[in-house]
Amino acid sequence: MATDTAHETIRGFLDRLAGRSATPGGGSVAAMAAAHAAALVGMAARFTDDASAPAVADAADRLRERAVSLADDDQAAFTAVTAAYALPKDTAQERERRTAAIRDAMAGASEPPAGVVAVAAELVALAERLLPKVNASLVADLAAAADAAHAAASTGRLNVEANLRGRADHPLRTGMPDVDDVLARAVDLRESVRKGFHA
């Protein structure tokens, strides 16, 4: 069944997440963490009096929409994984067909979290761009955005690696941004904000 996370209540999403179902799962949570990060960056930009702020807000809005879409994509992808595992396996030919279907479905399920990593990388870059000029009352929100983007990137990478275990040369693994760099930059941004509170 197709999902529409953008129009679902928060309680409805959390109830589904807590239920005995494969979807939504960690991939959707990562996507929504990226969406929250984007919303925070957009808010911080809109309270910032700088000529570059509107462009940052627009970019953050675009990334927020992309992240929510990826949450739905992740759920659809794992519905396909479930269907592949349900294929018959009584004969050698059926087992071969099922194995190939599972392999393809797992590769397809890696696309949304890889997209989440890309979104998170862009969000960290936007937060870095905004930090020197952000409205001082919004600096903690910008740090919160960096933390949310950090979670999204870390979980996104984890899901790609889990879905493509044993396939280290797969393009979705080799083509991801440098996640360690994204994570380090997100931490640096948060810590620079925290140091400012103790200056």
C-alpha positions in Angstrom: 0.0 0.0 0.0 1.4 3.4 -1.0 2.2 5.8 1.9 1.9 9.6 2.1 4.0 10.5 5.0 3.7 14.2 4.2 0.0 14.1 5.1 0.1 11.7 7.9 -0.1 12.8 11.5 2.9 12.5 13.7 1.1 10.1 16.0 0.0 8.0 13.0 3.5 7.7 11.8 4.8 6.8 15.3 2.1 4.3 15.8 3.0 2.6 12.5 6.7 2.8 13.4 6.0 1.0 16.7 3.8 -1.6 15.2 4.7 -5.2 14.2 5.4 -4.3 10.6 8.5 -4.0 8.5 7.6 -0.5 7.4 8.2 2.2 8.4 11.6 1.4 9.8 15.0 2.9 10.3 15.2 4.2 6.7 12.1 6.2 7.1 13.2 7.6 10.4 16.5 8.7 8.8 14.6 10.4 6.1 12.4 12.2 8.6 15.5 13.2 10.6 16.7 14.9 7.4 13.3 16.5 6.9 13.5 17.9 10.4 17.0 19.2 9.8 15.8 20.9 6.6 12.9 22.5 8.4 15.2 23.9 11.1 17.6 25.3 8.6 14.7 26.9 6.7 13.4 28.5 9.9 16.8 29.7 10.9 17.3 31.2 7.5 14.0 33.0 7.6 14.9 34.7 10.8 18.3 35.8 9.5 18.7 39.3 8.0 21.2 38.5 5.2 21.0 38.7 1.5 21.9 35.0 1.1 19.3 33.8 3.6 16.3 33.5 1.2 18.3 31.2 -1.1 19.3 29.0 1.9 15.6 28.8 3.0 14.5 27.9 -0.5 17.2 25.2 -0.7 16.2 23.8 2.7 12.6 23.7 1.6 13.5 21.7 -1.5 15.5 19.3 0.6 12.7 18.9 3.1 10.3 17.8 0.4 12.9 15.4 -1.0 13.5 13.9 2.4 9.8 13.3 3.1 9.5 11.7 -0.4 12.4 9.4 0.5 10.6 8.2 3.6 7.8 7.0 1.4 10.2 5.6 -1.1 11.9 3.6 1.6 8.6 2.1 2.7 7.7 1.2 -0.9 11.1 -0.4 -1.4 10.8 -2.6 1.6 7.3 -3.7 0.5 9.1 -5.0 -2.6 11.7 -6.8 -0.4 8.9 -8.5 1.5 7.3 -9.6 -1.7 10.6 -11.0 -2.9 11.1 -13.1 0.2 7.5 -14.4 -0.2 8.2 -15.9 -3.6 8.0 -19.7 -3.8 11.2 -21.7 -3.2 10.1 -25.3 -3.7 12.2 -26.1 -6.8 15.8 -25.2 -7.7 14.5 -22.8 -10.4 12.1 -21.1 -8.0 14.9 -20.7 -5.5 17.2 -19.2 -8.1 14.5 -16.8 -9.2 13.7 -15.9 -5.6 17.4 -15.3 -4.7 17.8 -12.9 -7.7 14.6 -11.1 -6.8 15.7 -10.6 -3.2 19.1 -9.3 -4.4 17.4 -6.9 -6.8 14.9 -5.7 -4.2 17.7 -5.1 -1.6 19.6 -3.0 -4.1 16.4 -1.1 -4.8 15.9 -0.7 -1.0 19.3 0.9 -0.8 18.4 3.8 -3.1 16.3 5.8 -0.6 18.9 5.7 2.2 21.6 6.7 -0.2 19.4 9.6 -1.2 19.0 10.5 2.5 22.8 10.6 2.8 23.0 13.0 -0.1 20.3 15.2 1.4 22.0 15.3 4.8 25.3 16.3 3.2 23.6 19.2 1.4 22.0 20.2 4.7 25.2 20.3 6.6 26.7 22.5 3.9 23.7 24.8 4.1 24.0 25.0 7.9 27.7 25.8 7.6 26.9 28.5 5.1 24.3 30.1 7.4 26.2 29.8 10.7 28.4 32.9 10.4 25.4 35.2 9.8 22.5 33.4 11.5 20.3 35.3 13.9 21.8 34.7 17.3 18.5 33.6 18.8 18.4 30.7 16.2 21.9 29.4 16.6 20.9 26.5 18.9 18.2 25.5 16.3 20.9 25.5 13.6 23.0 23.2 15.8 20.0 21.0 16.3 19.7 20.8 12.5 23.3 19.7 12.3 22.6 17.0 14.9 19.5 15.8 12.9 21.4 15.8 9.7 24.2 13.8 11.4 21.7 11.1 12.5 20.2 11.0 9.0 23.6 10.6 7.3 24.8 8.0 9.8 21.6 5.9 9.6 21.4 6.2 5.9 24.9 4.9 5.4 24.2 2.0 7.8 21.1 1.0 5.9 22.9 1.1 2.5 25.7 -1.1 4.0 23.2 -3.5 5.5 21.2 -3.8 2.3 24.3 -4.3 0.2 26.3 -6.4 2.5 28.9 -8.4 0.6 28.6 -5.9 -2.3 31.2 -3.3 -1.4 31.7 -2.3 -5.0 28.1 -1.5 -5.7 27.6 2.0 -7.1 25.3 3.0 -4.4 28.0 2.3 -1.8 30.9 3.8 -3.8 28.9 6.8 -5.0 27.8 8.0 -1.6 29.2 11.3 -0.3 32.1 10.9 2.2 29.9 10.2 5.2 32.7 10.4 7.8 33.4 14.0 6.5 29.7 14.9 6.7 29.5 13.5 10.3 32.6 15.3 11.4 31.4 18.6 9.9 28.0 18.3 11.6 29.7 17.7 15.0 32.1 20.6 14.4 29.2 22.9 13.8 27.3 21.8 16.9 30.4 22.1 19.0 31.3 25.6 17.7 27.8 26.7 18.7 28.2 25.1 22.2 31.6 26.8 22.7 29.9 30.1 21.9 27.6 29.6 24.9 30.5 29.3 27.2 32.6 32.1 25.8 
